[in-house]
């Protein structure tokens, strides 16, 4: 199971970060400690099993568990109980109360040139029981934090929905003010919240975001269940909150949303959108795109649908309606610690979020399963007398899918302690990526990741390093550097 390779890579980087840094025999270790570390890694690698990871993954992904739901709470309690079973110290669940809107209605219908209504659901897949669940269990596909409201207007296709596409439209006399813009999730990727903000600033009445098969569908390869890409009814759920302005709970900007905390009015929240927004599958986007008139769009805007992509606004008129409950709900952060022996006040944090829009098979349940096995195996080493030099804090975050919520609120709650004592943070959302290793980190960790990637073995047939070019040290270093990317420092503890 490739999660074992991710787990071993994570462990190598984690223990290195937790150990005392000295000369460079091995990054983070003296020559004496490097030999001890190699022995420790051999002991560690005898402990984790793919079966345990598989069993944990099956439990974590067995039922829908959107943040704030009863199932989400059950998994928080299960995580707490496992942390205690594994021998972690100071295990606790921290509750925050945050704005967590759930959908009550999301509808999209075309009123001209013909009457048509989007299905707003993903088609069941024969042989896959998880896709057979009723809509009530799966939830309505929506964009979290969309404004509630209704818009009826002509549609304009705006490519990826980035500022340069709107400039192209403007240069051709196409005004999006008062219109509904249809844009796609695309490469180069931009966050859906940025697309919503861009449309809002341009005066659009609403925004529809769909997955074109060129980006996530048959244009990339085989679709599910034959392959990994999205089938025609696939709908990408997600938040559109402007968390690049203010991360975390929109109503408690800059302070933790503990029970009883003060809140600002929604109208004063800088991160809340004012535009109506909804997701579409490419199955449901196609009738709208086919109906558009106006100029043909540039080649870069054209997807893989067998149609002529036009900008509009002539042809299609759409009515969209979104209604969310805008409730404040509890969320639950689970933490546990292995105390360090030399510098117990200094902390290395390793975490992953637990919540999912539906099942979260890859993101986050594969990462959560690997995190739990890491906690178990390090806990077993601890029972045998091992302790890291620095403390290691394990965290199971909640409501990450909404706006990095529990990690931000927990970080705000412990801000002064983290500023004094936090050494490093390691995150794994997805521990299943086929043969490809992808790592994002601050550049200071490049050497640790390069070395760990050369040491960790692929659990499948090749039996070589997880790094795809690891036949030599130089090749391995080049390959890992190709997938390393720096990430900006954010107030949130958990990268999105």
N, C-alpha and C positions, 0 to 999 in steps of 0.2 A: 504494500500500500504506500503510495507516494507520500502520504502524510507522515510516514516514519522518517523519510528523508528531510522533510520540512522540520519535523520535531527535532531531529538530531542537529540540523543546521541552527535552529533557534537555540538549542541548548548550548552549543559551542559558543555562539555569540553571547548568550546570556551569562554563562559562567565567566567568560573572559571579561565582560563588563563589570561583573561583581567582584572580580579578583583585584588585588593590588597591582597597579601598573608599575613597571620598572623598565629594565633594558629590553631590547627588541629581539631576544632569541626566538620568542613567539610573542606576537603582539599581546601586550598586557601581562606578560609573565617573565620572571627571571629564568635563567637556564635551569636552576634547581626546581622551581615551581612548574616549569614546562613539562618536566618528566612526571611530576606528580599529577599534572593536569591530564597527560596522556593516559596514565593509569586510571584516573577518575572517569575519563570518557569511555574506556573499555568496560569499566564496571557499569556505567550508565547504559551503554548500548545493549547490555544483556537483559535489561529490565523491561523496556516498552514492547508492546506487541500490537500488531495490526488488528487482531481480533478485539482487543479492548477499545481501540480507537473506533473500530467499526460499530461496536455495540453502543458506545457513547454517541456516535454520530446518528445512529438509528433512533435513539431516544430523543436527541436534541431536535432532529428534523422530522419527527413523526407526525406532529400536528402544527397547524398554523399558530404562531406565537408573536403577534404584533406587540409592540411595546405597550405596557399598561394593561394587557389582557390577563385573565386568570391563568392561562397557560404560561405566560411570561413569568408570572409570580411563582408558579409551580417549579419552573426551571431554575429560578433564582434560589429557591429553597433546596432543590436537588444539588445545585452547585455548592451552596453553603455546606450541606451535609457531606458532600464528597471532600471538600477542602478539610473539614474536620477529621474525616476518616483517614485522609492522607497524612495527617499529623501537622498541618499548618497551624501557625499561631495566630491569635487575634482575629479569628474569622468572624465576619459580621456582614449583615445586610444593612446598607444605608438607604433610606427612603428620601427621595426628593419629589416634590409636587410641581409639575410643569404643564405648560400649555401643550396639549397633545390631541389635536383634532382628528376625529374619525369621520368618515364620509357617511352621509345619510342619503344623498342622491348625486349621481353624476350622469348626465345624459348629453348626447350629441346627435343632432338630426339635421338633415339637409332639407330645406323647404323649396329650393329651386336649384336647377331646372326640373327636378323631380323630387318626390317625397321619398325619403330614405332615412333609416335610423341605425346608428352604430350599435353593434351588439354589446360593447363594453364588457366582454368576457372572453376568456381563453377557452378554446374548444377542448373537450376531453380527448385524451390520447388513448386509443385502444390498448389494453394490456397494462396501463398505468393507473393503478387504483387511486393514487394521490390526485390525479387530474379529474377524477370522477366525483370529487366532493362537491356538495351543493354550494351555490354562491354565498349562502349565509355563513358557511364555514370559512370560505376562502376570502371573503370580504370584497367590497367594491373596489376595482382599480381606480386609483386617484392620485393626485398630487397633493401631498400634505402641505398645509398652510396656504393653499390657494384661497383667494378671496371667495366668499360665498356670493352668488349672484347669477344673473342671466344676461346673455348677450345674443342678439340676432343681427348678423351683419354679413356683407360679402367677405369672401376669403381671399387672402393674399398668401401665396407660397413664398417664404423668405429663406429658403435654403437651410443652412445650419442655425439661422437666427442670431448670427453675430453682427456687430455694427457694420462691417464692410458690406454685408448683403443688403442691409437697409439703405446704404449709400448707393448701391447699384440700382435699387428700386427707385430711390428719390431722383436719380439722374435721368430716369426714364419717365418721370412724371407720375409715378405710382405712390400714392399717399396712403400710409397704413393707419392714419388716425381714424378711430371709430370702426376699424375693420377687425376681423379675426385673422390672426396670422397662424399659418400652419408651417411648422419647422420640424426638422428631424434631428434625432440623436445621430451624431456623425463623427467622423474622423477628419481633421483634428478635433478631439473631444472638447466640449465646453460644458460646464455644469449646467443642468437644466434651470437652476435658480438664476444663473446669469442670463440665460435666454429669456426667462420671464421678466427680469428687470430691464433688459434691453427693449423688449416689446412694450413694457409699461412706460418707459421713458419716451418711446416713440409715439405714444398715444393710442396704442392698440386697445380695442375693447376686450379682447380675449386672446388666448394662445392655446393651440393644440400642438402637442409634441408626439411624434410617432417614430417608430423604429423602421427605417427603410431596409429592405433585404440586402442592399449593398453593404450595410454596416453591421447588421445582425440578422442574417437570414441566408437564403440560398445563394446570394452573391458571394458569401464567404465560404460556403461548403455545405455539407449535409446538415439538415435541420433535425431537431429532436423529433422522434426517438432514434433516428439513424445516425445522428451526429450532434455536436454541441451547440449549433446555432439555432436561433429562434424560429419557430414555425410561424405561419402567416398570421395566426391569431395572438401571438405573443405580445403582451403589453408590459412595458417597463414602468413599474411603480416607483415612486420616489418623492422626496421632498423638494420644494422649490423655495424654501426659506432663504433669505439673503444672509446666510451664516458667514459669508466672507466679510460682512459688515459687523455683525455681532453673533458669535457662536453661542450655542446653548439655548436655554429657555428664553424665548423672546421677551417674556414679561419680567425677567429678573436679570437685566443686563449688568454684568460686573459683580454680582453677588450671588451666593448660593441659594437655591430654591428649596431650602429646608422647610418642613411643615411650619406654617405661620409666617413665612417670610413676606415682606411687602412686595407688591406687584405694581407695575405701571399699567396704564390702560392700553388695550390693543392698538388704539389709534395713535399712541405715542411710540410704538415699538418700531424701531428703524429696520428690523430684519423681516417684518411681515409684508408680504406682497399685497398690492391693491388691485391686481389683475386676476381675472378668472382664468383658470388653467386646468387642462385635463390631458391625460395620456391616451394615445390611440395605438392600435396594432397597425401593421401595414395592410392587413386585410380591410380594416375599417377606414384607413386613410385613402385607399385607392379610389373609391367612388368620388371623393371630393376632388382629388387631384385630376381625375379624368374629366371632370366637369369644368375645370378652369379654362378660361380663354386668356387672351393677352399674349405678350411676347414670350417666346421660348427663353428659358433661363440658361445661364452659362453651363458649360459642360461639367464643371466641378459641382454644380448643384444637383445634377441628374443622378438618380438612384438606379436600382436594378429592376424596378417595375417595368413591364412592357407597355409603357405609355409615353406620350410626349409631355414632358414636364414644362408647364407654363406658370407664369407668375400671377395671373389674374389681374385685377380683381373681378373681371367679368366671369359669368357662368354660375359659380356655386354661391349660394346663400345658406348659412348655417346658423342654427340656434343651439347654443350650449348653455347648460344649467348645472351649477355646482352648489351643493349645500352640505356644510360640515357642522358638527356640533360644537366646535370651539370650546371643549371642556378642559379643565385642569385635571390631570390624572397623576396617580403615583407611579413612579418608576423605581427600580431597585438595582443598586450597585452592590456586587458581592466582592469582598476582598479577603485575603488571607496572606500571611507572611511566613517566610523562613528567615529567622533572625541570623544576622551575620555574626561571626566570632571576633573579628578584628575591628570592624567599623560598623557596629549595629545601627548607628543613627543614619548612615549613608544608605540610600535605597536605590535599587534597580527595579523598575516596574515592568512587568510583562503582562499584556492583556489582550483581550479581544471582546467584541460586543456579542451579546447573546440574542438580541431581538432580531426579527426578520419581518419582511412585508408579508410573507406567507410561510413557507417551510424553511427557506434559507439553506438549501441543500449544500451549496458551496460557500456562499457568503451569508452568514458567518459560521454555519454549523461545522464545516470541515475544520476551520480554525479553532472553534471552541473545543471540538473533540481532541485536537492536538494539544491545546492548552491544558485540558484536564489530564491527559496522559503525562504531560510534562510535570504538572503539579504532583501527580501520583509518584512518578519515578524519582523526582528530587526529594519528595517526602520520604520515600523508602531509603534513599541514600542518607538522609538526615537521621533516620532511625538506626542506621548502621554507624553513626558517629560523625558523618560529614556535615560540615557547615560551610557556607560561602564566607568570604571575607566580609563582604557587605551584605546587607539584608536584601532579600528578593520579595517583592510584593506582587502577588497575583491578583488580577482584577478582571471581573466579568462585568462589562459595561452594559447599559441599557439605553434604548431609544437613540442609538447611534444613527439609525436610518433616518430619523427625523431631522436632527441638527446637532449631531455629536453630543447628545444632551447630557447623559449621566456623567460622562467623562469630564465634560466642562463644569458641571455643577459640583462634582466631587473635587475637581481641581481648584475651583473657587473656594470651596469649603476648607481645603487644606493648603491654600496658596502659600502662606508663610513657611510652613514646614517643607513644602516642595522646593521653594526657592533656596532654602538652607541645605536640604539633604538629598534631593533627587539627583542621581548621577546619569541615568540613561533610561529611555523607554523603548521597549520592543513590542511590536504589534503584529498579530497575524489574523487577518480577516478570513483569508482563503488559503487552505493548506492542500488544495488539489488544483494543479495547473498543468497536468500532463507532463511532457518532457521539458517544459520551459521553466527556468528559474527567473523570477522577477523580484527585485529588491529595491525599495526606495529608502534612502537614509541620508542623514547629514554626512558630508564628506569625511568627517573624522572617523567614521566607522568603516570606511572602505576596506582598510587592510584587514580588519577582523573578519569581514564578510568574505573577502577573497580567500583567506586562509581556511575559514570554515567550509566554504564551497569545495575547496580542493580535498579536504579531509573526508567529508561526508560521502558515503557511497550510495549510488542509485540502487533502490531495492529490487529493481527488475533485472532483466537479462544482461544488461551491459556490465554491471558490477563496477562501473567507473564512477568518478566523482559526479555529483549532481550538475556540476558545471559542464555544459555541452562540449567544451573544447579543452577538457582537462587532461589531454594526453601529455602535456608538458606544463611546467609551471608558468612559462610565458604565455602559452595559449590560454591557460585557465584564467590568468590575470586579465588578459584582453577581453575574454568572453564575459567574465563577471563585471568588468568595468562597463561593458556595453549595456548591461541591464541595470546597473546602479544609477539612480537618479537622485539629486538632492531634493529635499522637501522643505518648504518654508516652516519656520517655527510658528506655532499657533498656541493660543491659550489652552485649547483643548488638549487633553491627555491622549485621546484616541484619534489617530489620523483617519480621515474618511476614506 
